[in-house]
Amino acid sequence: MTRFLRWTALAAASALLAAGCGGGSSDDGKDGLSWGRCKATADAPAPSSEWQCATLKVPLDWSKPDGETIGLALIRAKARGDDRAGSLLFNFGGPGASGVSMMPSYAPTVSRLRERYDLVSWDPRGVGASEGVRCRGDKEIQAAESVDVTPDTPAEEKAYFADAADFGQGCQKDAGKLMAHVSTADSARDMDRIRRALGDDRMNYFGISYGTELGGTYAHLFPKRVGRMTLDAVVDPAADTVGHAKNQARGFQRALNGYLESTGQDPQAGSRKITALLRRLDARPLPTGTPGRRLTQTLAATGIILPLYSKDSWPTLTSALDAAERGDGSELLALADGYNERDPSGRYGTTTHAQRVISCLDDRQRPTAAETKRLLPEFERISPVFGTFLGWDTAGWCHDWPVPGQHDTPEVSAPGAAPVLVVGNTGDPATPYEGARRMADELGKGVGVLLTWRGEGHGAYGSGSDCVDATVDAYLLDGSVPKDGKVCS
């Protein structure tokens, strides 16, 4: 279980590509940016030839702009139309999602935007090909599956916090001095360097999930450089560590209730049934079809969460829960493995590693075990199914972290910026709708413009609403700003 649950829904996760950067140079830009063919990696072939990759050097420490540098991996596909408006930079969330890997698979969703924009994304610092951090090896990650993340005894509690501290030490060993320079503010400054390297006067940007916090931070730091900016699936900028966990407990319980109602079940009764299953798994994990692996309580909860990201995946959840009730944990384990980026050979991705390194540098709050225990009843009232997991996560996520956090909440006020389109989905599980209104308010009067979709799933654009898609397209393509408070049903 992770605090800022990433954007990658089940359908998107299966479509990811991995693209390396480099190759022969062409089309030299400013700041030494050279575009060439994307290389294949050990995990996947290169994307089609319409995609180009490059590496941009930026300061490791932005307080020392002439000091040591690191490389950021970028990917782009040029605009198809003649009436080019510039570049549109995408961040897909996390923190920790690889834009280089995700941009080609997301491009069909935003194909209309490519008529006027070069589609551009990047691996933020500490992610993927941009000095990506790996805190543990595959065997260590699998071994940690046995750690109880909702400890019930002093021994389980000791093991839980020891594992958390060990993870942080592994991150520090791998990242070194980069560990103190992967904050959201660092990445926002990188974005402005990317803007300059692309030759754009203004930042045109599409941020999803955590990418909304990154976009808000950019708008605060560089309000006069904001062009057309869309923030979809909005992280609440007013929430601290505990607040985010409560928001997600509320959002995932809300989504679970919607799922249960869609299957003809009473949400309270259905939640009690799932809670009882998780309680049984805490005492006795289920066998699976994979030798040496069993479905634990934690893996089951992770497997339940993943299909809640998209309504299209709800039938998958029904099948997995039915199988678990029959004593077979294979389907929930497969869902958990999809979330945890574990492939059939036992190799794990590192999105959650970067996610933890970035968010623990951002967040100053470090709840203790005692503070968490006092909060657990409230978490359980918010979500009978997920509350305990997310409550304990507040204490374990950044426990004994090697570097201090920077703030309680991010600063996103952007007086003087151009209008920013903030898109909220009332059924969003990972970034509940209430955060969108707060983001629009905190950006400032005349800056934050709220668009609401009464839908389900994480994110609104490209999720089936012609109204949302047309409104966002009109804003990004033509500069048509909708009325604040517009609602799409």
N, C-alpha and C positions, 0 to 999 in steps of 0.2 A: 504494500500500500504506500502511495506517495502523495505528498501534500498538494503539489500543483500537477494534477493528473494531466498528462499530455494530450494534445489534439488528436493524435493518430487513432482514429476509429478502426474497427475491425476490417472494414472494406478497404480503407486506405492503407492499412498496415500490410495487407497482402499484395499491394500494388507498388510498393516502394522499389526504387532503383538505386543503385549505388554508383556514383560517377566519380572518377578521379579527376584531378585537375592537372593541367600541364599540356605538353605537346608542342608542336610547332607554333610559333607566334604569328599572329596576324592582327591587323586592325589596332595598332597601338593607340592607347588613349592617354589621358593625362595621368600624372603621378606614376608613370612607369607601368600602367596596366596594359597587359598584352593578352589577347584572347587567342586560344588555340583549341584543337580538338580535345574533347574530354577522353581521358584514358579509362580503360577497363580496370577493375580491381580484382582481388582474389575472390570476392564474393559475387560479383555481377559484371556483365558486359557493360561497355560504355553506352550511354544513350545515343540516339540517332544523331546524324551529322548536323542537324539543325541547331543542336546545342553546342555552345562553346564554354570553355572553362578558363579561368585565370586565377592568379594569386596576387593579392594586394598586401603590401607591407604597411603595417601600422605600429605605433609605439606600444611596447609592452605596458608601460606606465604613462598614462596621459599627462601626468604632472611633470614628466620629463620627455617632451615631444621629440627631442633630438637624441634620445638614448636608444637602448636596445629595442629591436623590433621583433614582431611575430608576423606570420603569414596568415591571411584570411583567404579561404577557398571560395570562389564565386562561380556562378553558372548563369548563362543567359541564352535566350532565344530572341532574335531580332523581330521587331514589329513587321507584320505582313503588309499593312497598308501604306499608302503614300503620305497620308496626313499624320506623320509621327508626332506624338506629344512628349516623347522622352522615355525615361525608364520608369517601371513600376516595380518597386522592391518589395519582396514578400518575406515574412517570417511566419513559420507554421506552429510556433508555440513551444511548449515544454515547461520551463526552459530546457534546451538540450536537443531539440529536433534539428536534423540536418536539412537545411534548405537545398543543398546541392543534390541530395538524394531525392527529396520530395518534389522539387519543382517540376521535373518532367512528368511525373504521374499526376500532378495537380493541374497541369497546363490545359487539358481538355475542359476542365471546369471553368476556366477563365479565357476560353478561346476568343470570345468577342473582344475582350480587353486587349488582346494581342493585335488587333487591327490598328491600334494607335500607339501601343506601348511595347518596348522591349521588356520581356518578362525576365526579371533578375532575382536571384536569391543567393544566399551565402550560408556557410557554416559559421555561426558566431564563435568568438574566441572560447576555447575549451571544448569545442564540439567537433566531432568528425575529423575532417581534413584540416581544420584550423586549430592545430595543437590540441587535439581531442584528448580528454583525460580518461584513463581507465584505472579504476580504484581496486579492482579485484580480478583474479583469473576465473575462468569458467568453472573449475572444480570448486573454488571457494564460494562462488555465487550459488552453485547448486547445494553445497553443504549448508549454507545459511538458510535454505528453505526450511530446515528443521527448527529454526529459532521461532519461538512463540512470540508474536508481535502484540498479543493481548495477554501479558503475563498474569497468572493467577496465584503464583507462589513466590516467595523470596528468591528461590533458585532460578525460576524462569525470568524474574525481573533482572537478576544479576546477569544472566546470559544475554538478555535483550540489550542492556546498556553496554555490555562488553563488546557485543557485535557491532553496535553503533559506533563506538569509539574506534574499533579496529578498522571500520570502513573509512572513517575520516583520516586515519593514519595512512591507509593505503592511497587515498587521494593525494595527500600531502607528498608522499614519497614519489608518486608519478608526476604530479604537476609542478612541484618545486615552487619557484617564485611566481609562476603564473597563478597559483592558488589565490593570491591576493589581488588579482587584476582581471577577474572574469565577471564583474558585476554588471547589472543591467545598465548602469550609467556608463561603464566602459564600452559596452556594445552600442549604446546610443551614439557615443562619440565616434565609434567605428563607422556607424551608418552615415554620419556626415562626411567622413573621409571617402566612403564609397560613393556618395552623391557627387562629390567633387571629382572623383576619378572617372565617373560616368559622364561628366560634362553637363550635369543638370544644375540649373539655377535653384530649383526648389526640389524638396523631397516629396515624391509621389510614392505612397506606401500602402500596403495591405497587410495588416497584422491580425493574426488569428490566435485566440486564447492568450497564453503568455505574451504573444506578439503584440497584444493590445497594451500591456504594461510597458513593453519596450517602446511602442509608438508614443504613448503618453509621456514617457520620460524624454524621448527625443523632442517632442513638442515643447516641453518645459525648458529644455536646454537651448533649443534653437527655434523659438516661435516664429521668427521672421523668415525662416527657411522652409516652413511647412507649405507644401503645395496641396495636392489632393490626397487626403489620408482617410482610409477606412479601417475601423477597428471592429472586428466581429468576434463574438463569444468572449465577452469582456471580463477580465479579471478586476475585481473590486479594488480600486486604489485606496479605499479608506480602511481596508481590513488588515489587521496585523496577523501574526502567525496563528494565533488561536482563532481569530476571526475568519481566516481563510479555511481552516479546518471545519469550523461550524458551517460556513457557507457550502462547502462541498458535501458535508453530511446531509445538509438540507436539500441540496440539489440532487444528489444521487438517490435519496429516499423519495423525493418527489418523482423522479424518473421511474424508480421501481414501482411506486404506486400506480403511475400511468401504465406501466407494463402489466401489472397485475389486473388492473381494471380491463385492459384490452383482452385478457384471457378469461374474463368472466369471474375473477376472484375478488373477494373483499380485500382491500389493501391491508387492513389490520390483520386479518386472518392469514393472508398470504405471507406477510412479513413475519408473523409468529412461526409459520412453518419453515421459512428459510432460516430464521434465527435458531430454531431447534436443530436443523441440519448442521449449521455451523458449530453449534455446541457439541453435537455428537462427534464431529470431525476433530474438535479440540482434544477430545479424549481418545478417539480412535480413527486415524486417517484411513481413507478408503483405498483399496487396490486400484491400479490402473493397468492399461495395456502395455505400459513401458516398464521393463524390468528394472528393479531397484528404485522405482519412484512411486510415491503414494500421494494422494490428494490430501493435503493438510488443510486446516481451517483457513490459514492465510491465503494459500493458493486458490481455494474455493471462492473466497471473497473477491480476490482479484479477477477470477474467471467470471464472476457475476457482474462485476463492474464493466468489463470491456464491452459487452453487447448493449449496455445502456447508453453508450455514446451515440448510437444510431438506431432509430426505430426499425430500419430494415433488418437489423440483427436480432430483434426480439424473438423470432422463431428459434434461432440458434440457442438462446438462453432457455427456452422452454424444453428443448430436447436435452440440454445438458443437465438441467435440474431434475428432469424425470429420470435420467440415467443414474444420477447420484442417489436419488431416493430408492432406486433398485439395487444400490450397492456398487455401482460402477462409476469411478471418478475420472474416467478417461476424457470425457468431453469437457468437463470444467478444467481439467489440467491443460488440455489443448488451448482453451481460451486464455488461461493464465500465461501459458508459454507465449502466446501471441502478444499479450500485453508486455511481457518481460523480454521480448525479442530473443527468445530461445529457439534455435533451429533444431531439426531432427537429430543433428550430429552432436548436440549438446553445447554448441557455441552460443554465447549471449551477446547482444548488442550493448552499447554503452550509453544510451540516451539517459537512463536514470542516473548514471554516474555524473554526467555533465549537469543534469538537472539539480542534483544535490549540491554540487560544488558552487553553482551559480546562486541558487536560492539561499544557501547558508551564508554566503558572502553578503547577499542583499539584506537578510533579515537579522536584526539585532536581538530579537526576543528569543530567550532560551528557557522555556518552561521546565521546571524540575519535576521529578517523579511525584513529589507530594502535591505540587500544584495541579498536575494532571489528574491525580486521583480525586481531587476535590471537584474537578470539572467533569468527570466521567458521567455522573448522573444526568447532567444537562445534555451532554453529547448523546446519551442513550435516549433521552426524551425527543431530541431532534430527529434521530434516526435509530430505531431499534435494531436495524440490520448493520449499518456501517458506523454508527457513532463510536463504539468502543475502539475500533481500529483507528479511526481518524483522531480520536482523543489521545490515545497512546502515541500516535505518530508525532504529535506536537512536542513530546518530550524526547523521543528517540531520534528524530530526523537530523538534528544538528547537535546532538549530545557530544560534549567534549570536543567540539570542532576546533581544528588547529588555528583558524583565523577568526577574528571577531566580525560580527555583522555590522552593516553600515547604517541601517535605519529601521524604524518601526513600520512605516508605510512609505511608499514611493511618492515623490512630488511630481504632479502632472499638470499643475496650473500652467496655462499658456496664454497669458494676455497678449493680444495683438496678433495671434496666429490666425491663419485662414480657417474657415469652417472645417471641422473634423466630423465625419459621419460615423456615429457610434451605433452599432447594430446589436440589439439584444433579442434573445429567443426565450420566450416564457417557459419552455420546457427543457432548457439547457441543464444537463446534470453536473457538468464539471465546473462551469462558470455561471452560477445562477443569475437570472435576469436582473435582480436588484443591483448588481454591480454595474450594469450598463447605464442606468440612470445616474448612479454616483459618479461614474467616469465623465458623463456629459456635463454634470454640474461642476465637477472639480476642474475640468478643462477651462471653464469660465463662460460667462454669458456671451453669446454671439460666436463662441468657438465650438462647444460641444453641441451636436445636433443628433437627437435620439431617433432611431428608427426601430420599431418593435415588430417582431414576428410572433404570432401565436402558433408556435409549432413545437416539435420535439427534436431532440438530438443536440449534439454539440456543434454550434455554429448555425448560421442562417443562410448565407450566400451559397448557392449551388445545392441546397437541400430540398428543393422541390417547390419553392414559392416563386412564381413568376413575378409577383409584386416586389419582393425583396430584390431579386436579380435585376429587374428593370430599374428600380430606384438606385441601386448601387452603380449599375452601368451608366445611367444618365449622369450621375455625379462624377464618376471617374472619367468618362469619355467626353462629356460636354460641359462639366462644371455646374450642372443643375443641382442646386442644394435643396433638398426637400424641406417641408415645414417641420420644425422641431416637434416631436411627438407623433409623427405619422405612424399608423398601425397597419400592418399587413396581416390578414387573417389566413 
